[in-house]
Structures are given as C-alpha cells and as structure tokens.
C-alpha cells in the first residue's frame, strides 16, 4: 500500500493517507485522521483490509467528501448508504478511458 501511495505522490497527485497501523516516523509523508483524509476528497481507495476499514463512518463520507466514492481493492468494506458510490475491485471494468461497474 505504501508503494502505491509513494507512486501517486511522485506523479503529483494530492493524496491524504489514513492508516491506523502506521506511525508517522515510518513514512515520509504526512498521515491524517480518517476525517482529515476524506474531507473534500474525490475518492477513497482502500489498499489494506484492516478491520478499521471494514465499516467506515458513512455519514462523514457523505457530508465531507466532494464525491462520495469508495474503491475497495480488498473487497472488505461494508457500505450501506446508497449515496456512496461503492466500487469493489472484482466489479471494476476498464472500457477505454472510463470505468464501468
């Protein structure tokens, strides 16, 4: 997961990282709280299957994100709020430059 974060940062993407299992001194980028990480975000990308990610605060997601979207690469997140666009890795199909669910 950290390799992907580093790659996105090197490519110039604006990335906020929340990982309750990583300490600040272990990484070269700033770690955020969940609330800080999702605030004004366009997409949550779940790269690990930690228990903390299986059930997220959906109210925070809907009320603070620019676009309430979750890309779950581990197929572990449980989303019930219909206002959140949930994409799990197994259902993602790339067609040209767009994705379809």
Buried (B, 14 or more C-beta within 10 A) or exposed (E): BBEEBBEBBEEEEEBBBBBEEBEEEEBEBEBBEBEBBBBEBEBBBBBBBBEEBEEBEBEBBBEBBEEBBBBBBBEBBEBEEEEBEBBBEEEEEEEEEEEEE
